[in-house]
């Protein structure tokens, strides 16, 4: 049987790391019935409540259809609500509900524990270099 060579290309490694991180965050948020993608939306709203779907799409790098689906699910769980924009009735502002606000502390702690677990064994310099490199990659893609 032929041995399959693992793909160590940059796109493969970044993709694999991203998927594994997302999956682990989702797993560690299971008790709250929130996915990593939903957490990202909530995190944006905890930073600034009352954003449009387009703003959330831009911040999370998700397409509008994905954002709509995520917000629909968060709304069903009564974690967010849609409110008609006071100046542009075509837009709806996404706001946290009290239930969504109350999840900030436990979800943030769970995600921080996950990140600590996943970065164990990496020193501060490695993490700083990794962040710097990833930021540069993101910048280059955005500018391309």
C-alpha positions as CSV (number, residue, x, y, z in Angstrom):
1,X,0.0,0.0,0.0
2,X,1.3,3.4,-1.0
3,X,1.9,5.8,1.9
4,X,-0.1,9.1,1.5
5,X,2.1,12.1,1.9
6,X,0.7,14.8,4.2
7,X,0.3,18.2,2.6
8,X,2.6,20.7,4.3
9,X,1.8,23.5,2.0
10,X,0.9,26.9,3.6
11,X,-2.7,26.9,2.4
12,X,-3.2,23.3,3.6
13,X,-1.7,24.0,7.0
14,X,-3.6,27.3,7.5
15,X,-6.9,25.6,6.5
16,X,-6.3,22.6,8.7
17,X,-5.4,24.8,11.7
18,X,-8.5,27.0,11.1
19,X,-10.9,24.0,10.9
20,X,-9.4,22.3,13.9
21,X,-9.5,25.5,16.0
22,X,-13.1,26.2,14.9
23,X,-14.1,22.6,15.7
24,X,-12.5,22.6,19.1
25,X,-14.1,25.9,20.0
26,X,-17.5,24.6,19.0
27,X,-16.9,21.4,21.0
28,X,-16.1,23.4,24.1
29,X,-19.2,25.6,23.6
30,X,-21.5,22.6,23.3
31,X,-23.0,23.0,26.8
32,X,-24.1,26.5,25.8
33,X,-25.5,25.3,22.4
34,X,-23.4,27.9,20.5
35,X,-21.1,27.2,17.6
36,X,-17.8,28.9,17.0
37,X,-19.4,30.9,14.1
38,X,-22.2,32.0,16.3
39,X,-19.8,33.0,19.0
40,X,-17.9,35.2,16.5
41,X,-21.2,37.1,15.8
42,X,-21.9,37.5,19.5
43,X,-18.3,38.6,20.2
44,X,-18.7,41.4,17.6
45,X,-21.9,42.5,19.3
46,X,-20.3,42.4,22.7
47,X,-17.7,44.8,21.4
48,X,-20.3,47.0,19.7
49,X,-24.0,46.2,20.0
50,X,-26.3,47.3,17.2
51,X,-24.6,46.4,13.9
52,X,-26.0,45.7,10.5
53,X,-25.8,42.3,9.0
54,X,-23.3,43.7,6.4
55,X,-21.1,45.0,9.2
56,X,-21.1,41.6,10.9
57,X,-20.4,39.9,7.5
58,X,-17.4,42.2,7.0
59,X,-16.0,41.7,10.6
60,X,-16.4,37.9,10.4
61,X,-15.4,37.5,6.8
62,X,-18.7,35.6,6.1
63,X,-21.0,36.0,3.2
64,X,-24.4,37.6,3.6
65,X,-26.3,34.2,3.3
66,X,-24.1,32.7,6.0
67,X,-24.7,35.7,8.3
68,X,-28.4,35.6,7.7
69,X,-28.5,31.9,8.7
70,X,-26.3,32.5,11.8
71,X,-28.4,35.4,13.0
72,X,-31.7,33.5,12.3
73,X,-30.4,30.7,14.6
74,X,-29.2,33.2,17.3
75,X,-32.6,34.9,17.1
76,X,-34.5,31.6,17.5
77,X,-32.4,31.1,20.7
78,X,-33.4,34.6,21.8
79,X,-29.7,35.7,22.0
80,X,-30.1,38.5,19.4
81,X,-33.0,40.5,17.9
82,X,-33.4,42.4,14.7
83,X,-34.5,46.0,14.9
84,X,-35.4,48.2,12.0
85,X,-32.7,50.9,11.4
86,X,-34.1,54.3,12.4
87,X,-32.6,56.1,9.4
88,X,-32.9,53.4,6.7
89,X,-35.9,51.1,7.0
90,X,-34.3,48.6,4.5
91,X,-31.6,47.8,7.0
92,X,-32.0,45.9,10.3
93,X,-29.8,46.4,13.2
94,X,-28.7,43.3,15.2
95,X,-28.9,43.8,18.9
96,X,-28.1,41.5,21.8
97,X,-30.9,40.4,24.1
98,X,-30.3,40.2,27.8
99,X,-29.8,36.5,27.3
100,X,-27.1,37.2,24.7
101,X,-25.4,39.7,27.0
102,X,-25.4,37.2,29.9
103,X,-23.5,34.7,27.9
104,X,-20.5,37.0,27.3
105,X,-18.6,35.9,30.4
106,X,-19.0,32.1,30.3
107,X,-18.5,31.9,26.5
108,X,-15.4,34.2,26.6
109,X,-13.9,32.0,29.4
110,X,-14.6,28.9,27.4
111,X,-12.9,30.2,24.3
112,X,-9.9,31.5,26.3
113,X,-9.6,28.1,27.9
114,X,-9.7,26.5,24.4
115,X,-7.0,28.9,23.1
116,X,-4.8,28.3,26.1
117,X,-5.1,24.5,25.6
118,X,-4.3,24.8,21.9
119,X,-1.3,27.0,22.3
120,X,0.2,25.1,25.2
121,X,3.9,24.5,24.6
122,X,4.3,27.5,22.4
123,X,6.4,30.3,23.8
124,X,5.5,34.0,23.7
125,X,7.9,34.8,20.9
126,X,6.6,32.0,18.7
127,X,3.0,33.3,19.3
128,X,4.1,36.9,18.6
129,X,5.8,35.8,15.4
130,X,2.9,33.7,14.3
131,X,0.4,36.6,14.8
132,X,2.7,38.9,12.9
133,X,3.0,36.5,10.0
134,X,-0.7,35.8,9.8
135,X,-1.6,39.5,10.0
136,X,0.8,40.1,7.1
137,X,-0.8,37.3,5.1
138,X,-4.2,38.7,5.7
139,X,-3.1,42.2,4.7
140,X,-1.6,40.8,1.5
141,X,-4.8,39.0,0.6
142,X,-6.9,42.0,1.3
143,X,-4.6,44.2,-0.8
144,X,-4.4,41.8,-3.7
